[in-house]
């Protein structure tokens, strides 16, 4: 433990905060007075917020309420004179959006800051809708409502995350109708405030928790219908951005058909009612069985029709003569072959006959021109010993031997005389 600082009280206090030192500090009363003096210089300001706490004290001239900014989860205490509230047609209640004209007041004894209001106005429905429309344009420009960002819902989720009010009819509608369609479906239910000052925080936390659960296949945010003020939390910017950042497909089932909070636009699917959400997240087991039966009937009919068509085609092919009596084709081809052979044989015989006559004629001519024919008429061919044919007496000498060729055989002779 450090020793206490030893100091001597100065005869004059520092005039500025920068002039203070450990040995020359400001007393608490001085700091409080300076803070009060600074805040007193601030002018009154119009402040908007949601009434989250309102303590009415009958008979008191001052009432206390707390305003909260739902976007930043910041709150500020406000005091208002009872006479100011008496001028209103209806005093504000918790959950109302109001605008107050207040001046900051710092209480030196308690060291607290609060706003003291001298005028209060309720924010009308028209103005709320205009603000929602302006926020809608901003978020749309950022692409949070684009169809390309929307994810496809699973066909058959095993676990459904449900964010709903405590013991609400919306929970009953979703669970009962979903289990009637598919009894095996399981639910992870988060009961939260779906109206009032805590709705945005609790709904956002429930969505984030279910989104982190890997077993949850789809998230449903369900609530019954209500007024514009009741559904304001589901058009809150922070809630819309939390849904846009979720990785699990989300179904919005807020209100009725005519209700359209911004959550419907950022969700992956917008259901008109909680019952419609139950019908969308799970299939109807009876309808699926009927579809399977119909699909099997269509497939059976298609296969039967295809078989009948093919059988008809085969029957048509088999009924043709070429397949009904296949040997008919062979017989016709056999007749063609026999006829072709007969024609070929006749043509060959005629050709041979003509060729034989031509050969005989040529043979007769050859025989007529052959030397053998001449020899047959008694002539002979005389040749010298060297084979030279003797045509004149001078072609051979007397006493030389010659060869005489006859029609039938030959003779060897000697020349005894040569007669020119």
NORQUIFEN-V863104 format. One record per backbone hydrogen bond with DSSP energy under -0.5 kcal/mol. CO is the residue of the C=O (numbers start at 0). NH is the residue of the N-H. E is the energy in kcal/mol with one decimal. If there is no record, write none. Layout:
# NORQUIFEN-V863104
CO/NH/E ; CO/NH/E
This chain:
# NORQUIFEN-V863104
4/6/-0.6 ; 15/18/-0.8 ; 16/19/-1.2 ; 20/23/-0.7 ; 23/20/-1.3 ; 26/30/-2.0 ; 27/31/-2.8 ; 28/32/-2.3 ; 29/33/-2.4 ; 30/34/-2.7 ; 31/35/-2.6 ; 32/36/-2.6 ; 33/37/-2.2 ; 34/38/-2.7 ; 35/39/-2.5 ; 36/40/-0.7 ; 37/40/-0.5 ; 38/41/-1.6 ; 44/46/-0.5 ; 44/101/-2.4 ; 46/99/-2.8 ; 48/97/-2.5 ; 49/51/-0.6 ; 49/67/-2.0 ; 50/94/-3.9 ; 52/65/-2.4 ; 53/55/-0.8 ; 54/63/-1.1 ; 55/57/-0.6 ; 56/59/-2.1 ; 60/81/-2.3 ; 62/79/-2.6 ; 63/54/-2.2 ; 64/77/-3.0 ; 65/51/-2.5 ; 65/52/-1.0 ; 66/75/-2.4 ; 67/49/-2.4 ; 67/69/-0.8 ; 68/72/-2.0 ; 68/73/-1.1 ; 73/68/-3.7 ; 75/66/-2.5 ; 76/114/-2.3 ; 77/64/-2.7 ; 78/116/-3.4 ; 79/62/-3.0 ; 80/83/-0.7 ; 80/84/-1.5 ; 81/85/-1.8 ; 82/86/-0.6 ; 83/86/-0.8 ; 84/87/-1.4 ; 92/95/-2.2 ; 95/50/-2.9 ; 95/97/-0.5 ; 96/122/-2.8 ; 97/48/-2.1 ; 98/120/-2.9 ; 99/46/-2.8 ; 99/101/-0.7 ; 100/117/-2.6 ; 100/118/-0.8 ; 101/44/-3.0 ; 102/115/-2.4 ; 104/106/-0.5 ; 104/113/-2.3 ; 105/107/-0.7 ; 106/110/-2.2 ; 106/111/-1.0 ; 111/106/-2.7 ; 113/104/-3.0 ; 114/78/-3.3 ; 114/116/-0.7 ; 115/102/-2.2 ; 116/80/-0.9 ; 118/100/-2.8 ; 120/98/-3.3 ; 121/123/-0.5 ; 123/127/-2.1 ; 124/128/-2.7 ; 125/129/-2.2 ; 126/130/-2.2 ; 127/131/-2.4 ; 128/132/-2.4 ; 129/133/-2.1 ; 130/134/-2.5 ; 131/135/-2.4 ; 132/136/-1.8 ; 133/137/-1.8 ; 134/138/-2.6 ; 135/139/-2.3 ; 136/140/-2.2 ; 137/141/-1.2 ; 138/143/-2.0 ; 139/142/-1.2 ; 142/145/-1.1 ; 145/148/-1.1 ; 146/149/-0.9 ; 157/185/-1.8 ; 158/216/-2.4 ; 158/217/-0.9 ; 159/187/-2.7 ; 160/219/-3.3 ; 161/163/-0.6 ; 161/189/-3.2 ; 162/221/-2.7 ; 163/191/-2.9 ; 164/167/-1.2 ; 167/171/-1.4 ; 168/172/-2.7 ; 169/173/-2.3 ; 170/174/-2.5 ; 171/175/-2.3 ; 172/176/-1.6 ; 173/177/-2.2 ; 174/178/-2.5 ; 175/179/-1.7 ; 176/180/-1.3 ; 177/181/-2.7 ; 180/284/-2.9 ; 181/184/-1.8 ; 185/159/-2.8 ; 186/188/-0.6 ; 187/161/-2.8 ; 188/190/-0.5 ; 189/163/-1.9 ; 189/191/-0.6 ; 191/193/-0.5 ; 195/198/-1.0 ; 197/201/-2.4 ; 198/202/-2.9 ; 199/203/-2.3 ; 200/204/-2.2 ; 201/205/-2.3 ; 202/206/-2.4 ; 203/207/-2.4 ; 204/208/-2.3 ; 205/209/-2.4 ; 206/210/-2.4 ; 207/211/-1.4 ; 208/212/-0.6 ; 209/212/-0.7 ; 211/213/-0.7 ; 212/215/-1.2 ; 216/248/-0.5 ; 217/160/-3.0 ; 218/250/-3.1 ; 219/162/-3.2 ; 219/221/-0.6 ; 220/252/-3.1 ; 222/254/-2.0 ; 226/230/-1.7 ; 228/231/-0.9 ; 230/233/-1.2 ; 231/234/-2.2 ; 232/235/-1.1 ; 233/262/-1.5 ; 235/239/-2.4 ; 236/240/-2.5 ; 237/241/-1.9 ; 238/242/-2.1 ; 239/243/-2.0 ; 240/244/-1.6 ; 241/245/-0.6 ; 242/245/-0.9 ; 248/218/-2.5 ; 249/267/-1.4 ; 249/268/-1.3 ; 250/220/-2.6 ; 250/252/-0.6 ; 251/270/-3.1 ; 252/222/-2.3 ; 252/254/-0.6 ; 255/258/-0.8 ; 260/263/-1.5 ; 260/264/-0.6 ; 261/264/-0.6 ; 261/265/-1.5 ; 262/266/-1.6 ; 268/251/-2.6 ; 268/270/-0.6 ; 272/276/-1.9 ; 273/277/-2.0 ; 274/278/-1.8 ; 275/279/-1.3 ; 276/280/-2.2 ; 277/281/-1.1 ; 280/156/-0.7 ; 282/284/-0.6 ; 283/287/-2.7 ; 284/288/-2.2 ; 285/289/-2.3 ; 286/290/-2.7 ; 287/291/-2.5 ; 288/292/-2.5 ; 289/293/-2.8 ; 290/294/-2.9 ; 291/295/-2.8 ; 292/296/-2.4 ; 293/297/-2.6 ; 294/298/-2.6 ; 295/299/-2.7 ; 296/300/-2.7 ; 297/301/-2.5 ; 298/302/-2.7 ; 299/303/-2.7 ; 300/304/-2.7 ; 301/305/-2.2 ; 302/306/-2.6 ; 303/307/-2.8 ; 304/308/-2.4 ; 305/309/-2.5 ; 306/310/-2.9 ; 307/311/-2.6 ; 308/312/-2.0 ; 309/313/-2.5 ; 310/314/-2.9 ; 311/315/-2.3 ; 312/316/-2.2 ; 313/317/-2.9 ; 314/318/-1.7 ; 316/319/-1.1 ; 319/322/-1.2 ; 319/323/-3.3 ; 320/324/-2.5 ; 322/325/-0.6 ; 324/327/-1.6 ; 324/328/-0.5 ; 325/328/-0.7 ; 325/329/-0.8 ; 326/330/-2.7 ; 327/331/-2.2 ; 328/332/-2.0 ; 329/333/-2.4 ; 330/334/-2.6 ; 331/335/-2.1 ; 332/336/-2.2 ; 333/337/-2.7 ; 334/338/-2.5 ; 335/339/-2.4 ; 336/340/-2.7 ; 337/341/-2.4 ; 338/342/-2.7 ; 339/343/-2.5 ; 340/344/-2.8 ; 341/345/-2.7 ; 342/346/-2.4 ; 343/347/-2.5 ; 344/348/-2.7 ; 345/349/-2.5 ; 346/350/-2.1 ; 347/351/-2.8 ; 348/352/-2.6 ; 349/353/-2.3 ; 350/354/-2.5 ; 351/355/-2.7 ; 352/356/-2.2 ; 353/357/-2.1 ; 354/358/-2.4 ; 355/359/-2.3 ; 356/360/-2.3 ; 357/361/-2.6 ; 358/362/-2.5 ; 359/363/-2.2 ; 360/364/-2.0 ; 361/365/-2.4 ; 362/366/-2.8 ; 363/367/-2.3 ; 364/368/-1.8 ; 365/369/-0.9 ; 369/372/-1.1 ; 369/373/-0.8 ; 370/374/-2.5 ; 371/375/-2.2 ; 372/376/-0.8 ; 373/376/-0.8 ; 373/378/-1.3 ; 374/377/-2.1 ; 379/381/-0.5 ; 380/404/-3.4 ; 381/389/-3.1 ; 382/402/-3.2 ; 383/386/-1.6 ; 387/383/-3.0 ; 388/390/-0.6 ; 391/394/-1.9 ; 392/395/-1.4 ; 396/399/-1.8 ; 399/414/-2.6 ; 401/403/-0.5 ; 401/412/-2.5 ; 402/382/-2.6 ; 402/404/-0.6 ; 403/405/-0.5 ; 403/410/-3.6 ; 404/380/-2.2 ; 408/405/-2.3 ; 410/403/-4.2 ; 412/401/-3.0 ; 413/415/-0.5 ; 414/398/-3.5 ; 416/418/-0.5 ; 417/419/-0.6
